[in-house]
Amino acid sequence: MKVYVVILNWNGCADTIECLESLQHTTGVEYVAVVCDNASSDRSMEKFAQWAGARFAPDEWQVLDRAAAEQAQPGNARLILIDTGANLGFAGGNNVGVRLALRDPACEFVWLLNNDTVVAPDAIAQAVARMQEDPRIGLCGSTLIYYHERDKVQAYGGAVYSPLRGSSRHVGAFSHPDAVPGAPQAVESTLSYVIGAAMLIRRSFMEQVGLMNEDYFLYFEEVDWATRGRGEFSMGYAPRSLVYHKEGASIGTSASGGSPLSMFYLYRNRIRFTKRFYLRYLVPVLGFCGWDVTKFVLRRRWPQARAAVKGVLQGLFSAA
């Protein structure tokens, strides 16, 4: 049994290397790390190769372009670096690595891991153990803790989605790590989806539901995936799988707000997802979007207001 850890990089070489270094302390499972680089402009691939060459034997790592990655067969490499050749977005970039992983018959799980994370040595093993306890679980989350504020939890694995508002609330947000529940079931019963910063996916989920939808580019991929799998699979949570998350390092998001680019995709996909799965709630979701834009204007956050309006309009008038 292997776990493939797929990490997407976009101009975040230093964060990704720190993430890979934390993975090297992993215990309890056999894993293969797959780094998919979305056409970074910071020489990331060159730096990854330098880092890998100093830490792995020549036959333990390899570099592939996207075409080769789409045809590559499983081997003995412990680290695979893939140059996707373009910015394919969150789902598109990760899916390159996921498709490679699924060509290995020994791959039972894929762990999507944000590049701006650092993981505890038993983080993968704890998540795998929870999945093995309950074969109904298709997606399993970890305890996400803020990297720079180790006394604050970002989420107990996932979030609750409100179709009426078109927005989410992280379960366990801002609680103390000492308060993390010992038993996962109470948290799992509330989860609408697992947060993609650390998401363990069962092979059968991917084979039956398919891969992440690539037309979002950024945001809403996780809730779309979970919604598509609803009825056949449940959401899981591994409390003792600890992942420390810097949050939003690439796109410029944070807990207090986001860049205009992040706002555009957030509001476009809020509408796109609603049209796709909850069309009856489109009018109230538009109302909540309008209220958000009003707050941006009142705070004189003009770039965010313009980006949100542009996103809403594109979401409304583009194909669902």
N, C-alpha and C positions, 0 to 999 in steps of 0.2 A: 504494500500500500504506500502510495506517494501522495504528498500534497504539493501542488504547484502554487507558488506564491507569485502572483502577477502584480507588478508595480509599474504604474504609469509615470513617466517623467516628462516634464516640459519646463526647461530652463530652471531646473531645481537640483542641479548636480550635487551640491553639498548636502542637501537634505536627503537625497536618495542614497548617497554613500553612507550617511549616518544610519539610515534605516537598514541598509544591507549589513552594516557592521553589527547592529543589534540582532539581526537574524542569525548571524554566525554563532551566537550563543544558544540557539534553539536546542531544546532537549525533547526527547520522547517521540519524535516523528522523523521520518525521512522526507526531506523537501527539496524541491528544485526552485530556485529563484529565477524569474523571467522579468527582465526590465524592458519595457516598451517605451522607446523615446519618440515623442511626437514632434520631430523636426525642430529640436532645440537650437537656439542660436548662441548658446554659451559654451560650445565645444563639449557638451555633456558626454557624447559617445566616446570621444577621445579620452576624456578623464576617467570614464568607467573602465575603459580598456587598460589604462595605466594602473588603476586601482586593482583590477582583477589579476593582471599579470604579476603583481607583487604578492598576491595572496593565494593563488590557485596554481596547480600544475597545468601545463598546456592543454592536456586532454580533459580538464575539469570545467572549462568555460569556452564559449564560442560567441562569435558575432555574426548576426544574420541581417540581411535586408528583408523588407517586407515580403517580397516574392519568394525568397528562400524559406522564410518562416512559415509561409502558407503551405509549403510542401515538405518541411523538415519532418523526419521521423525521430522517435525517441531514441536517445543515446545515453551516455553516462555523464553528461555535463551536469554540474551542480549550479552553474550560472549561465544563463542565456541572455545575451544583449541583442535587442532587436531595434533596428532603425526603421520606423514605420514610413519614413519618407515624406510625411505631411502631418499637419496638426489635424488629427482625426477626431478630436474631442474625447471626452471621458470614456464613453462606451466604445467608440471605434478603436481607440488605441488599446484599451484593455482587451477587446475581443480578439485582436491579433494574437495576444499571448494565450488567451483562453482556448482558441482553436488549436494552437500548438499543443497545449496541455492535453486536450481531449484525444489527440492522436496517440497518446501513450495509454495502453490498456491498464497499466498499473496505477494510473491517476484516478483516485476515488473522490478527491476534493480539490477545489481550486479556492485559494484564499486571495481575494482582491484586497490589496493593502495600499493605502495612500503613501506616497513617497515622503510626506512630511510627518511620518510617525516613527516612533521607537517602540519596540515590543519587548515584553518580558520573555525570559527564556522558555517558559512553558505556555506561552500564549496560544500557539497553534495546537499543542497537545490538549489543552483544556477545551478549546472549541471543538476539536475532533471528538473528544470524549462525550461531549454533550450531544453531538450529532449521532454518535453510535448508540447512545441511550434511547433515542427516539427516532426511528426510521422515517417518521412522518415529516421531520424537519427538513426543509429544502434549503433555507438560508439561515445562518446563525451569526449573531453579532457578539462582539466583545465589550467589555467595560472600557469605554473611551474616557480618558483622563486628560485634562489640559496639560500639555507639555510644560508650559511656562508657569502653571499654577497647579502643582501636584496635589493640592488639597481640594480641588474642584473636579467633579465628574462632568464630562460633556454629555454622556448618555449611557444608559444601560442598554447597549446594543442597538437600539433603534428608536423609532418615533411613532407617534400617533398622528394620523393624517385626518384632517377635517375636510370632507368634500364640500361642505357648505361654504367654508372660508377659502378653500384652495391652499391651505398652509398646514404646516406640521408643528408638533411640539415634541422635543426630545424627552424621552422617559428618563427620569432621574437627574435631569439637568441641574447643575450647581450644587448637588448634594456632596457630602464628604465621602471620600473613598471608604472610610470605615463603616459607612452606612450601606454599602453594597449588599443586596440581599444574598443570603446563602443559597436559597432555593430559587431556581429560575422560572418556575411555572407561573407565578403571579405576574411577573413582568411579561412573559411570552404571551399571555392572554390579552394583553393590551396593545401589542405591537401591530402596526399596520405594515411596517417594512423595516428592514435592517439597513443601517447606515453604511454606505459604501466605503468609508474610510478603513473598515476592517470587517469584511464580509466573507464568511466561509460558505461555499456553495457545494451542494452535493451533486455528483456527476449526473444522477438520474434527473435532477431538476433541470439541468441544462439540456439534457437530451430530450426531455418531454416538453418543456416550456420554450426552449430556444435561448439564444443569447440576449444580451441587453440590446434594447432598441437604440439605434445609432442616430436617429433623426432629432434627438433632443440636444446633442452636442455637449451640453453641460446642464446638470440639475434635472431632477425628476426621473432619472434612469432607474434608481433603486425602487421607488414606489411603483413605477410602471411594471418592473420585473415582478415584484411581489404580487401586484394586482393580477397580472397574467397567470400567476401560479396558484392563486387563491382557489381553494376547494380541493386541490390535489396535494398541496404541501402546506405546512405551517411554518411560522417563524420561530427561531430558537435564540436563546441567549445563554452565554457561558460566563457567569459572573467572575470567575477567577482567571479569565483570559484578559490580561491587562495590556492595553495599548495606549501609549502617550501621544497625543495628537496636537500638532502645532496649529492646525486649522487654517485653510485658505491661503497657503503660502504661495501658490502659483497664480491664482486668479485675482487675488486681492480682496478676498472676503474676510470677514471677522464677525465675532459675536455682536458687535455694535453697528455693523453696517457693511456696505460693500462698494466695490468699484462700479463705475457706470457699465462696464462690460458685464460684470456679474449680474447687475440689476436687469440688464436687457434679457439675458438668458433666463433668469429666474422668473420674470413676468411673462415672457413669451411662452415658456414651458408650463407655467401655471395654467394658462389658458389652453394650451395644446393638450395637456393631460386631462383637463376638465372636459373638453370637447370629446375626447376619446373614450372616457370611462364614466363621466358624471355629467352628461349634457344637461340634465334637468336642473343642475346647480349653477349653470353658466351665468345667469343674471345676478345672483347674490355674489358669486366670485368676482364678477366685474365691479360690483359695488365696493367690495373690500379692496380691490386694486385701486379704484378711484380714491378711496380714503387714504391709502398709502401714498399715492401721488400728492394728495393735498398736504399730508404731513411733510413730505419732502420739500414742497414749495414753502410752507410756513417756516421751515428750518433753513431756507435758502440753499438747499442742496439741489441746485438747478441741474447739474449733469445727471444725477441719479433720477430726478423727475423726468427729464427728457428720455433717458434710457428706458425707464419703466413704461412710459407711454408708447414708445416705439415698440417695445416688446409685446405689450398688450395688443397693439394693432396688428403686428405681424402674426401673433398667435390667433387672432380672430379671423384674419383673411387669408391665411395659408391653409393648406390641406391638413386635416387632422391626422 
